[in-house]
Amino acid sequence: MGERNVLGGPLEPCGTDPMTGFYRDGCCSTGPQDVGRHTICAVVTAEFLEHQRSIGNDLSTPMPQYRFPGLEPGDRWCVTAVNWLRAYQDGYAAPVVLACTHERTLDVVPIEALRENAVDVPDDLENL
C-alpha cells in the first residue's frame, strides 16, 4: 500500500511549480532521511513566510544547493510539522491541503488544528 494522507486516503501530490517535497517529487512523502518531517502541504501566505523568517526558517530566499527556489504567497509547499504547529500556536498558520498532507503529521499536529485550516486552493491567489 502507498503512503496515506491525514484523511486515510492515498497521499496526493502537493505541488510541482515549484517542485516540492523532501524528495522533490511533488508529494509530502517522508522517510528516515526526512528528520524534519516535511509532511504538511501548506498554501503559504505572506504572514506565514514572515513568521517562518522570524523563527529562523527563511522560506523566501532561494537556495539552489538544496534545489529550493524560494517561496511566494500562494505557493504550495511541504513544510515541517513542527514549524507549521509553531505558526499555528502563534496565530500564523498557513492553509493546509489535507489530501496532500502525510498521515505522519498526526504524530505532531492534532487533526483538529489541520481541519481548522483546511482549504482548497482558490483560483485567485491575490489575497494570500
N, CA, C and O atoms as CSV, one atom per row, in Angstrom:
chain,resi,resn,atom,element,x,y,z
A,1,MET,N,N,0.846,-1.187,0.000
A,1,MET,CA,C,0.000,0.000,0.000
A,1,MET,C,C,0.884,1.240,0.000
A,1,MET,O,O,1.928,1.268,0.651
A,2,GLY,N,N,0.457,2.269,-0.737
A,2,GLY,CA,C,1.220,3.504,-0.816
A,2,GLY,C,C,1.048,4.364,0.422
A,2,GLY,O,O,0.356,3.991,1.370
A,3,GLU,N,N,1.692,5.523,0.395
A,3,GLU,CA,C,1.608,6.438,1.537
A,3,GLU,C,C,0.201,7.023,1.634
A,3,GLU,O,O,-0.487,7.182,0.626
A,4,ARG,N,N,-0.216,7.340,2.861
A,4,ARG,CA,C,-1.566,7.795,3.144
A,4,ARG,C,C,-1.569,9.248,3.622
A,4,ARG,O,O,-0.578,9.749,4.153
A,5,ASN,N,N,-2.708,9.906,3.418
A,5,ASN,CA,C,-2.862,11.273,3.914
A,5,ASN,C,C,-3.567,11.265,5.271
A,5,ASN,O,O,-3.951,10.207,5.771
A,6,VAL,N,N,-3.731,12.437,5.856
A,6,VAL,CA,C,-4.329,12.552,7.191
A,6,VAL,C,C,-5.806,12.168,7.214
A,6,VAL,O,O,-6.380,11.994,8.289
A,7,LEU,N,N,-6.421,12.034,6.056
A,7,LEU,CA,C,-7.820,11.619,5.969
A,7,LEU,C,C,-7.950,10.111,5.801
A,7,LEU,O,O,-9.057,9.572,5.816
A,8,GLY,N,N,-6.801,9.424,5.639
A,8,GLY,CA,C,-6.803,7.978,5.467
A,8,GLY,C,C,-6.786,7.518,4.027
A,8,GLY,O,O,-6.727,6.318,3.761
A,9,GLY,N,N,-6.836,8.455,3.091
A,9,GLY,CA,C,-6.805,8.116,1.675
A,9,GLY,C,C,-5.387,8.146,1.128
A,9,GLY,O,O,-4.439,8.411,1.866
A,10,PRO,N,N,-5.241,7.873,-0.171
A,10,PRO,CA,C,-3.916,7.931,-0.790
A,10,PRO,C,C,-3.348,9.353,-0.724
A,10,PRO,O,O,-4.080,10.328,-0.895
A,11,LEU,N,N,-2.047,9.463,-0.476
A,11,LEU,CA,C,-1.387,10.768,-0.440
A,11,LEU,C,C,-1.366,11.345,-1.849
A,11,LEU,O,O,-0.839,10.724,-2.771
A,12,GLU,N,N,-1.938,12.531,-2.013
A,12,GLU,CA,C,-1.992,13.183,-3.317
A,12,GLU,C,C,-0.843,14.173,-3.455
A,12,GLU,O,O,-0.318,14.654,-2.451
A,13,PRO,N,N,-0.440,14.487,-4.704
A,13,PRO,CA,C,0.640,15.458,-4.908
A,13,PRO,C,C,0.281,16.824,-4.335
A,13,PRO,O,O,-0.872,17.252,-4.386
A,14,CYS,N,N,1.283,17.496,-3.793
A,14,CYS,CA,C,1.101,18.820,-3.193
A,14,CYS,C,C,1.371,19.921,-4.210
A,14,CYS,O,O,0.557,20.832,-4.360
A,15,GLY,N,N,2.495,19.852,-4.905
A,15,GLY,CA,C,2.820,20.908,-5.852
A,15,GLY,C,C,4.037,20.589,-6.695
A,15,GLY,O,O,4.986,19.954,-6.235
A,16,THR,N,N,3.991,21.041,-7.942
A,16,THR,CA,C,5.114,20.805,-8.852
A,16,THR,C,C,5.704,22.098,-9.407
A,16,THR,O,O,6.691,22.054,-10.141
A,17,ASP,N,N,5.127,23.236,-9.075
A,17,ASP,CA,C,5.655,24.512,-9.556
A,17,ASP,C,C,5.520,25.553,-8.447
A,17,ASP,O,O,4.526,26.278,-8.392
A,18,PRO,N,N,6.513,25.628,-7.567
A,18,PRO,CA,C,7.788,24.898,-7.599
A,18,PRO,C,C,7.633,23.445,-7.136
A,18,PRO,O,O,6.681,23.097,-6.438
A,19,MET,N,N,8.598,22.603,-7.546
A,19,MET,CA,C,8.593,21.191,-7.179
A,19,MET,C,C,8.871,21.066,-5.689
A,19,MET,O,O,9.931,21.474,-5.214
A,20,THR,N,N,7.924,20.506,-4.956
A,20,THR,CA,C,8.026,20.429,-3.507
A,20,THR,C,C,8.317,19.013,-3.031
A,20,THR,O,O,8.482,18.089,-3.827
A,21,GLY,N,N,8.375,18.872,-1.736
A,21,GLY,CA,C,8.594,17.581,-1.096
A,21,GLY,C,C,10.037,17.408,-0.681
A,21,GLY,O,O,10.948,17.891,-1.353
A,22,PHE,N,N,10.245,16.719,0.426
A,22,PHE,CA,C,11.604,16.448,0.885
A,22,PHE,C,C,12.408,15.777,-0.219
A,22,PHE,O,O,13.597,16.050,-0.386
A,23,TYR,N,N,11.749,14.892,-0.977
A,23,TYR,CA,C,12.418,14.175,-2.067
A,23,TYR,C,C,12.269,14.896,-3.408
A,23,TYR,O,O,12.673,14.364,-4.443
A,24,ARG,N,N,11.692,16.103,-3.400
A,24,ARG,CA,C,11.439,16.911,-4.606
A,24,ARG,C,C,10.716,16.079,-5.664
A,24,ARG,O,O,11.086,16.063,-6.838
A,25,ASP,N,N,9.658,15.380,-5.196
A,25,ASP,CA,C,8.841,14.561,-6.082
A,25,ASP,C,C,7.415,15.096,-6.209
A,25,ASP,O,O,6.555,14.462,-6.820
A,26,GLY,N,N,7.176,16.282,-5.617
A,26,GLY,CA,C,5.853,16.886,-5.680
A,26,GLY,C,C,4.916,16.463,-4.563
A,26,GLY,O,O,3.821,17.010,-4.434
A,27,CYS,N,N,5.335,15.490,-3.750
A,27,CYS,CA,C,4.495,14.974,-2.659
A,27,CYS,C,C,5.145,15.232,-1.307
A,27,CYS,O,O,6.360,15.399,-1.206
A,28,CYS,N,N,4.314,15.260,-0.271
A,28,CYS,CA,C,4.823,15.427,1.098
A,28,CYS,C,C,5.148,14.063,1.702
A,28,CYS,O,O,4.769,13.760,2.834
A,29,SER,N,N,5.856,13.250,0.924
A,29,SER,CA,C,6.313,11.937,1.380
A,29,SER,C,C,7.368,12.120,2.451
A,29,SER,O,O,8.013,13.165,2.529
A,30,THR,N,N,7.543,11.097,3.277
A,30,THR,CA,C,8.555,11.163,4.322
A,30,THR,C,C,9.253,9.817,4.435
A,30,THR,O,O,8.772,8.805,3.925
A,31,GLY,N,N,10.373,9.824,5.101
A,31,GLY,CA,C,11.154,8.609,5.301
A,31,GLY,C,C,12.241,8.877,6.314
A,31,GLY,O,O,12.289,9.959,6.898
A,32,PRO,N,N,13.120,7.907,6.534
A,32,PRO,CA,C,14.154,8.037,7.563
A,32,PRO,C,C,15.077,9.243,7.378
A,32,PRO,O,O,15.558,9.799,8.365
A,33,GLN,N,N,15.334,9.657,6.135
A,33,GLN,CA,C,16.224,10.790,5.884
A,33,GLN,C,C,15.562,12.123,6.219
A,33,GLN,O,O,16.251,13.118,6.444
A,34,ASP,N,N,14.243,12.150,6.255
A,34,ASP,CA,C,13.485,13.387,6.482
A,34,ASP,C,C,13.301,13.614,7.980
A,34,ASP,O,O,12.208,13.444,8.520
A,35,VAL,N,N,14.390,14.000,8.638
A,35,VAL,CA,C,14.326,14.186,10.092
A,35,VAL,C,C,13.441,15.370,10.476
A,35,VAL,O,O,12.931,15.410,11.595
A,36,GLY,N,N,13.248,16.326,9.582
A,36,GLY,CA,C,12.388,17.476,9.865
A,36,GLY,C,C,10.911,17.201,9.657
A,36,GLY,O,O,10.065,17.998,10.060
A,37,ARG,N,N,10.600,16.081,9.034
A,37,ARG,CA,C,9.227,15.676,8.748
A,37,ARG,C,C,8.490,16.755,7.953
A,37,ARG,O,O,7.626,17.455,8.482
A,38,HIS,N,N,8.849,16.876,6.669
A,38,HIS,CA,C,8.236,17.843,5.744
A,38,HIS,C,C,6.934,17.250,5.201
A,38,HIS,O,O,6.866,16.866,4.034
A,39,THR,N,N,5.908,17.176,6.041
A,39,THR,CA,C,4.724,16.380,5.730
A,39,THR,C,C,3.431,17.161,5.542
A,39,THR,O,O,2.414,16.574,5.173
A,40,ILE,N,N,3.443,18.469,5.786
A,40,ILE,CA,C,2.213,19.266,5.663
A,40,ILE,C,C,2.220,20.038,4.351
A,40,ILE,O,O,3.136,20.815,4.080
A,41,CYS,N,N,1.188,19.817,3.540
A,41,CYS,CA,C,1.040,20.572,2.297
A,41,CYS,C,C,0.351,21.886,2.631
A,41,CYS,O,O,-0.856,21.929,2.866
A,42,ALA,N,N,1.133,22.950,2.648
A,42,ALA,CA,C,0.627,24.277,3.005
A,42,ALA,C,C,0.559,25.165,1.768
A,42,ALA,O,O,1.388,25.064,0.863
A,43,VAL,N,N,-0.441,26.032,1.750
A,43,VAL,CA,C,-0.519,27.106,0.757
A,43,VAL,C,C,0.023,28.327,1.486
A,43,VAL,O,O,-0.683,28.947,2.282
A,44,VAL,N,N,1.278,28.671,1.210
A,44,VAL,CA,C,1.943,29.686,2.033
A,44,VAL,C,C,1.363,31.079,1.797
A,44,VAL,O,O,1.000,31.446,0.679
A,45,THR,N,N,1.290,31.835,2.879
A,45,THR,CA,C,0.821,33.223,2.845
A,45,THR,C,C,1.990,34.132,3.207
A,45,THR,O,O,3.010,33.667,3.715
A,46,ALA,N,N,1.841,35.418,2.947
A,46,ALA,CA,C,2.887,36.380,3.311
A,46,ALA,C,C,3.132,36.348,4.817
A,46,ALA,O,O,4.278,36.421,5.260
A,47,GLU,N,N,2.062,36.239,5.605
A,47,GLU,CA,C,2.198,36.217,7.068
A,47,GLU,C,C,2.928,34.965,7.545
A,47,GLU,O,O,3.760,35.034,8.450
A,48,PHE,N,N,2.619,33.833,6.941
A,48,PHE,CA,C,3.299,32.589,7.305
A,48,PHE,C,C,4.787,32.680,6.970
A,48,PHE,O,O,5.636,32.301,7.777
A,49,LEU,N,N,5.100,33.187,5.768
A,49,LEU,CA,C,6.505,33.311,5.362
A,49,LEU,C,C,7.266,34.240,6.305
A,49,LEU,O,O,8.402,33.948,6.676
A,50,GLU,N,N,6.650,35.352,6.693
A,50,GLU,CA,C,7.303,36.282,7.614
A,50,GLU,C,C,7.488,35.636,8.983
A,50,GLU,O,O,8.536,35.800,9.607
A,51,HIS,N,N,6.492,34.914,9.447
A,51,HIS,CA,C,6.621,34.212,10.734
A,51,HIS,C,C,7.774,33.211,10.677
A,51,HIS,O,O,8.579,33.131,11.605
A,52,GLN,N,N,7.849,32.453,9.589
A,52,GLN,CA,C,8.923,31.468,9.467
A,52,GLN,C,C,10.293,32.154,9.478
A,52,GLN,O,O,11.231,31.668,10.108
A,53,ARG,N,N,10.398,33.276,8.781
A,53,ARG,CA,C,11.664,34.020,8.780
A,53,ARG,C,C,12.003,34.465,10.205
A,53,ARG,O,O,13.165,34.416,10.609
A,54,SER,N,N,10.994,34.897,10.965
A,54,SER,CA,C,11.231,35.404,12.324
A,54,SER,C,C,11.697,34.316,13.292
A,54,SER,O,O,12.303,34.622,14.319
A,55,ILE,N,N,11.419,33.043,12.972
A,55,ILE,CA,C,11.882,31.948,13.836
A,55,ILE,C,C,13.119,31.255,13.250
A,55,ILE,O,O,13.517,30.180,13.697
A,56,GLY,N,N,13.717,31.900,12.237
A,56,GLY,CA,C,14.958,31.374,11.675
A,56,GLY,C,C,14.784,30.384,10.545
A,56,GLY,O,O,15.723,29.659,10.216
A,57,ASN,N,N,13.606,30.332,9.940
A,57,ASN,CA,C,13.329,29.407,8.839
A,57,ASN,C,C,12.937,30.227,7.612
A,57,ASN,O,O,11.751,30.378,7.315
A,58,ASP,N,N,13.930,30.754,6.904
A,58,ASP,CA,C,13.695,31.617,5.743
A,58,ASP,C,C,13.260,30.772,4.549
A,58,ASP,O,O,14.067,30.059,3.953
A,59,LEU,N,N,11.991,30.861,4.211
A,59,LEU,CA,C,11.450,30.111,3.077
A,59,LEU,C,C,11.320,30.972,1.824
A,59,LEU,O,O,10.840,30.495,0.795
A,60,SER,N,N,11.739,32.227,1.898
A,60,SER,CA,C,11.598,33.141,0.765
A,60,SER,C,C,12.859,33.249,-0.085
A,60,SER,O,O,12.775,33.546,-1.277
A,61,THR,N,N,14.022,33.012,0.511
A,61,THR,CA,C,15.292,33.166,-0.192
A,61,THR,C,C,15.670,31.879,-0.920
A,61,THR,O,O,15.738,30.821,-0.294
A,62,PRO,N,N,15.919,31.948,-2.236
A,62,PRO,CA,C,16.323,30.748,-2.971
A,62,PRO,C,C,17.637,30.170,-2.434
A,62,PRO,O,O,18.550,30.908,-2.064
A,63,MET,N,N,17.710,28.841,-2.399
A,63,MET,CA,C,18.935,28.124,-2.036
A,63,MET,C,C,19.130,27.001,-3.054
A,63,MET,O,O,18.733,25.860,-2.814
A,64,PRO,N,N,19.749,27.335,-4.199
A,64,PRO,CA,C,19.885,26.364,-5.286
A,64,PRO,C,C,20.589,25.068,-4.876
A,64,PRO,O,O,20.303,24.007,-5.432
A,65,GLN,N,N,21.503,25.147,-3.911
A,65,GLN,CA,C,22.229,23.947,-3.499
A,65,GLN,C,C,21.300,22.882,-2.918
A,65,GLN,O,O,21.655,21.704,-2.875
A,66,TYR,N,N,20.104,23.295,-2.468
A,66,TYR,CA,C,19.105,22.354,-1.941
A,66,TYR,C,C,17.912,22.212,-2.886
A,66,TYR,O,O,16.865,21.684,-2.513
A,67,ARG,N,N,18.094,22.697,-4.125
A,67,ARG,CA,C,17.012,22.715,-5.112
A,67,ARG,C,C,15.787,23.423,-4.531
A,67,ARG,O,O,14.649,22.994,-4.721
A,68,PHE,N,N,16.056,24.530,-3.809
A,68,PHE,CA,C,14.987,25.310,-3.182
A,68,PHE,C,C,14.874,26.654,-3.884
A,68,PHE,O,O,15.815,27.448,-3.850
A,69,PRO,N,N,13.720,26.927,-4.530
A,69,PRO,CA,C,13.573,28.133,-5.343
A,69,PRO,C,C,13.240,29.405,-4.573
A,69,PRO,O,O,13.298,30.497,-5.139
A,70,GLY,N,N,12.893,29.287,-3.294
A,70,GLY,CA,C,12.339,30.430,-2.565
A,70,GLY,C,C,10.850,30.494,-2.851
A,70,GLY,O,O,10.425,30.297,-3.989
A,71,LEU,N,N,10.062,30.766,-1.835
A,71,LEU,CA,C,8.607,30.712,-1.985
A,71,LEU,C,C,7.979,32.092,-2.030
A,71,LEU,O,O,8.525,33.066,-1.510
A,72,GLU,N,N,6.813,32.151,-2.667
A,72,GLU,CA,C,5.997,33.358,-2.736
A,72,GLU,C,C,4.600,33.009,-2.246
A,72,GLU,O,O,4.187,31.853,-2.340
A,73,PRO,N,N,3.863,33.988,-1.722
A,73,PRO,CA,C,2.491,33.706,-1.301
A,73,PRO,C,C,1.704,33.012,-2.411
A,73,PRO,O,O,1.756,33.409,-3.575
A,74,GLY,N,N,0.975,31.967,-2.023
A,74,GLY,CA,C,0.197,31.190,-2.984
A,74,GLY,C,C,0.860,29.900,-3.396
A,74,GLY,O,O,0.192,29.007,-3.917
A,75,ASP,N,N,2.181,29.774,-3.174
A,75,ASP,CA,C,2.866,28.524,-3.497
A,75,ASP,C,C,2.399,27.421,-2.560
A,75,ASP,O,O,2.131,27.662,-1.383
A,76,ARG,N,N,2.305,26.209,-3.094
A,76,ARG,CA,C,2.025,25.030,-2.273
A,76,ARG,C,C,3.364,24.380,-1.956
A,76,ARG,O,O,4.169,24.132,-2.853
A,77,TRP,N,N,3.602,24.104,-0.669
A,77,TRP,CA,C,4.914,23.613,-0.253
A,77,TRP,C,C,4.769,22.651,0.919
A,77,TRP,O,O,3.925,22.853,1.792
A,78,CYS,N,N,5.583,21.619,0.938
A,78,CYS,CA,C,5.612,20.669,2.052
A,78,CYS,C,C,6.463,21.264,3.170
A,78,CYS,O,O,7.688,21.317,3.070
A,79,VAL,N,N,5.807,21.705,4.226
A,79,VAL,CA,C,6.503,22.329,5.352
A,79,VAL,C,C,6.614,21.335,6.501
A,79,VAL,O,O,5.887,20.343,6.556
A,80,THR,N,N,7.536,21.619,7.416
A,80,THR,CA,C,7.718,20.707,8.544
A,80,THR,C,C,6.550,20.830,9.512
A,80,THR,O,O,6.008,21.912,9.737
A,81,ALA,N,N,6.183,19.694,10.070
A,81,ALA,CA,C,5.061,19.653,11.006
A,81,ALA,C,C,5.327,20.538,12.222
A,81,ALA,O,O,4.430,21.242,12.686
A,82,VAL,N,N,6.550,20.506,12.737
A,82,VAL,CA,C,6.883,21.286,13.935
A,82,VAL,C,C,6.774,22.783,13.666
A,82,VAL,O,O,6.210,23.516,14.479
A,83,ASN,N,N,7.311,23.251,12.527
A,83,ASN,CA,C,7.250,24.685,12.232
A,83,ASN,C,C,5.833,25.143,11.909
A,83,ASN,O,O,5.446,26.255,12.268
A,84,TRP,N,N,5.052,24.292,11.232
A,84,TRP,CA,C,3.656,24.663,10.985
A,84,TRP,C,C,2.907,24.763,12.313
A,84,TRP,O,O,2.135,25.699,12.520
A,85,LEU,N,N,3.130,23.809,13.209
A,85,LEU,CA,C,2.466,23.829,14.512
A,85,LEU,C,C,2.836,25.087,15.291
A,85,LEU,O,O,1.987,25.692,15.947
A,86,ARG,N,N,4.099,25.472,15.216
A,86,ARG,CA,C,4.516,26.701,15.908
A,86,ARG,C,C,3.792,27.916,15.328
A,86,ARG,O,O,3.329,28.780,16.071
A,87,ALA,N,N,3.698,27.978,14.007
A,87,ALA,CA,C,2.971,29.081,13.371
A,87,ALA,C,C,1.500,29.061,13.788
A,87,ALA,O,O,0.911,30.111,14.041
A,88,TYR,N,N,0.919,27.886,13.857
A,88,TYR,CA,C,-0.474,27.745,14.302
A,88,TYR,C,C,-0.634,28.281,15.723
A,88,TYR,O,O,-1.554,29.049,16.003
A,89,GLN,N,N,0.253,27.879,16.604
A,89,GLN,CA,C,0.180,28.310,18.002
A,89,GLN,C,C,0.383,29.816,18.139
A,89,GLN,O,O,-0.153,30.441,19.054
A,90,ASP,N,N,1.168,30.399,17.218
A,90,ASP,CA,C,1.435,31.839,17.247
A,90,ASP,C,C,0.409,32.655,16.452
A,90,ASP,O,O,0.494,33.882,16.409
A,91,GLY,N,N,-0.560,31.979,15.821
A,91,GLY,CA,C,-1.602,32.677,15.074
A,91,GLY,C,C,-1.286,32.963,13.621
A,91,GLY,O,O,-1.918,33.829,13.015
A,92,TYR,N,N,-0.308,32.246,13.037
A,92,TYR,CA,C,0.095,32.493,11.646
A,92,TYR,C,C,0.055,31.238,10.783
A,92,TYR,O,O,0.810,31.139,9.816
A,93,ALA,N,N,-0.794,30.294,11.103
A,93,ALA,CA,C,-0.849,29.038,10.347
A,93,ALA,C,C,-1.169,29.297,8.886
A,93,ALA,O,O,-2.010,30.134,8.558
A,94,ALA,N,N,-0.489,28.569,8.018
A,94,ALA,CA,C,-0.810,28.608,6.595
A,94,ALA,C,C,-1.953,27.630,6.334
A,94,ALA,O,O,-2.076,26.622,7.029
A,95,PRO,N,N,-2.786,27.920,5.339
A,95,PRO,CA,C,-3.816,26.963,4.955
A,95,PRO,C,C,-3.194,25.615,4.571
A,95,PRO,O,O,-2.069,25.557,4.076
A,96,VAL,N,N,-3.944,24.541,4.808
A,96,VAL,CA,C,-3.448,23.176,4.608
A,96,VAL,C,C,-4.336,22.438,3.608
A,96,VAL,O,O,-5.560,22.567,3.644
A,97,VAL,N,N,-3.711,21.661,2.711
A,97,VAL,CA,C,-4.437,20.788,1.792
A,97,VAL,C,C,-4.367,19.381,2.391
A,97,VAL,O,O,-3.343,18.706,2.286
A,98,LEU,N,N,-5.460,18.947,3.019
A,98,LEU,CA,C,-5.461,17.696,3.782
A,98,LEU,C,C,-5.157,16.465,2.933
A,98,LEU,O,O,-4.443,15.572,3.389
A,99,ALA,N,N,-5.679,16.398,1.717
A,99,ALA,CA,C,-5.464,15.224,0.870
A,99,ALA,C,C,-3.995,15.057,0.487
A,99,ALA,O,O,-3.571,13.977,0.076
A,100,CYS,N,N,-3.225,16.136,0.625
A,100,CYS,CA,C,-1.808,16.127,0.254
A,100,CYS,C,C,-0.892,16.140,1.475
A,100,CYS,O,O,0.328,16.217,1.333
A,101,THR,N,N,-1.473,16.065,2.673
A,101,THR,CA,C,-0.711,16.112,3.922
A,101,THR,C,C,-0.546,14.697,4.458
A,101,THR,O,O,-1.529,13.990,4.680
A,102,HIS,N,N,0.705,14.287,4.665
A,102,HIS,CA,C,1.038,12.911,5.055
A,102,HIS,C,C,0.501,12.561,6.440
A,102,HIS,O,O,0.494,13.396,7.344
A,103,GLU,N,N,0.052,11.315,6.593
A,103,GLU,CA,C,-0.515,10.860,7.870
A,103,GLU,C,C,0.462,10.955,9.043
A,103,GLU,O,O,0.025,11.062,10.189
A,104,ARG,N,N,1.760,10.919,8.788
A,104,ARG,CA,C,2.744,11.036,9.877
A,104,ARG,C,C,2.673,12.397,10.561
A,104,ARG,O,O,3.177,12.561,11.672
A,105,THR,N,N,2.054,13.366,9.908
A,105,THR,CA,C,1.840,14.680,10.519
A,105,THR,C,C,1.099,14.541,11.843
A,105,THR,O,O,1.344,15.301,12.780
A,106,LEU,N,N,0.196,13.574,11.917
A,106,LEU,CA,C,-0.651,13.411,13.101
A,106,LEU,C,C,0.142,12.995,14.332
A,106,LEU,O,O,-0.381,13.041,15.446
A,107,ASP,N,N,1.407,12.588,14.150
A,107,ASP,CA,C,2.286,12.306,15.293
A,107,ASP,C,C,2.667,13.606,16.010
A,107,ASP,O,O,3.087,13.584,17.167
A,108,VAL,N,N,2.516,14.739,15.311
A,108,VAL,CA,C,2.962,16.040,15.825
A,108,VAL,C,C,1.810,17.038,15.970
A,108,VAL,O,O,1.739,17.773,16.954
A,109,VAL,N,N,0.917,17.058,14.989
A,109,VAL,CA,C,-0.142,18.070,14.920
A,109,VAL,C,C,-1.513,17.402,15.063
A,109,VAL,O,O,-1.791,16.420,14.375
A,110,PRO,N,N,-2.367,17.916,15.942
A,110,PRO,CA,C,-3.720,17.356,16.078
A,110,PRO,C,C,-4.542,17.569,14.802
A,110,PRO,O,O,-4.446,18.614,14.158
A,111,ILE,N,N,-5.342,16.573,14.450
A,111,ILE,CA,C,-6.174,16.679,13.253
A,111,ILE,C,C,-7.103,17.891,13.326
A,111,ILE,O,O,-7.433,18.477,12.295
A,112,GLU,N,N,-7.522,18.268,14.522
A,112,GLU,CA,C,-8.412,19.420,14.664
A,112,GLU,C,C,-7.747,20.702,14.165
A,112,GLU,O,O,-8.391,21.524,13.514
A,113,ALA,N,N,-6.463,20.873,14.469
A,113,ALA,CA,C,-5.734,22.066,14.013
A,113,ALA,C,C,-5.631,22.076,12.491
A,113,ALA,O,O,-5.757,23.128,11.864
A,114,LEU,N,N,-5.402,20.903,11.898
A,114,LEU,CA,C,-5.315,20.814,10.441
A,114,LEU,C,C,-6.669,21.114,9.803
A,114,LEU,O,O,-6.752,21.886,8.848
A,115,ARG,N,N,-7.721,20.508,10.328
A,115,ARG,CA,C,-9.068,20.730,9.775
A,115,ARG,C,C,-9.481,22.202,9.874
A,115,ARG,O,O,-10.135,22.737,8.979
A,116,GLU,N,N,-9.092,22.834,10.960
A,116,GLU,CA,C,-9.409,24.251,11.179
A,116,GLU,C,C,-8.806,25.131,10.079
A,116,GLU,O,O,-9.319,26.213,9.794
A,117,ASN,N,N,-7.722,24.665,9.468
A,117,ASN,CA,C,-7.006,25.441,8.451
A,117,ASN,C,C,-7.062,24.803,7.072
A,117,ASN,O,O,-6.319,25.198,6.173
A,118,ALA,N,N,-7.939,23.816,6.898
A,118,ALA,CA,C,-8.036,23.100,5.625
A,118,ALA,C,C,-8.655,23.988,4.551
A,118,ALA,O,O,-9.602,24.729,4.814
A,119,VAL,N,N,-8.114,23.906,3.345
A,119,VAL,CA,C,-8.616,24.685,2.205
A,119,VAL,C,C,-8.442,23.916,0.910
A,119,VAL,O,O,-7.653,22.976,0.810
A,120,ASP,N,N,-9.198,24.346,-0.062
A,120,ASP,CA,C,-8.875,24.046,-1.441
A,120,ASP,C,C,-8.184,25.301,-1.940
A,120,ASP,O,O,-8.502,26.402,-1.492
A,121,VAL,N,N,-7.257,25.152,-2.848
A,121,VAL,CA,C,-6.534,26.320,-3.342
A,121,VAL,C,C,-7.490,27.182,-4.166
A,121,VAL,O,O,-8.083,26.698,-5.130
A,122,PRO,N,N,-7.643,28.451,-3.795
A,122,PRO,CA,C,-8.542,29.331,-4.558
A,122,PRO,C,C,-7.960,29.646,-5.932
A,122,PRO,O,O,-6.745,29.624,-6.132
A,123,ASP,N,N,-8.858,29.941,-6.877
A,123,ASP,CA,C,-8.402,30.329,-8.212
A,123,ASP,C,C,-7.657,31.656,-8.171
A,123,ASP,O,O,-6.696,31.856,-8.914
A,124,ASP,N,N,-8.096,32.559,-7.309
A,124,ASP,CA,C,-7.492,33.888,-7.200
A,124,ASP,C,C,-6.551,33.916,-6.002
A,124,ASP,O,O,-6.996,33.917,-4.854
A,125,LEU,N,N,-5.251,33.938,-6.272
A,125,LEU,CA,C,-4.246,33.902,-5.211
A,125,LEU,C,C,-3.822,35.296,-4.761
A,125,LEU,O,O,-2.927,35.422,-3.925
A,126,GLU,N,N,-4.440,36.334,-5.292
A,126,GLU,CA,C,-4.025,37.707,-4.999
A,126,GLU,C,C,-4.140,38.075,-3.526
A,126,GLU,O,O,-3.356,38.890,-3.042
A,127,ASN,N,N,-5.088,37.503,-2.805
A,127,ASN,CA,C,-5.324,37.900,-1.415
A,127,ASN,C,C,-4.545,37.078,-0.400
A,127,ASN,O,O,-4.753,37.237,0.803
A,128,LEU,N,N,-3.661,36.211,-0.848
A,128,LEU,CA,C,-2.915,35.369,0.094
A,128,LEU,C,C,-1.790,36.106,0.738
A,128,LEU,O,O,-1.066,35.537,1.556
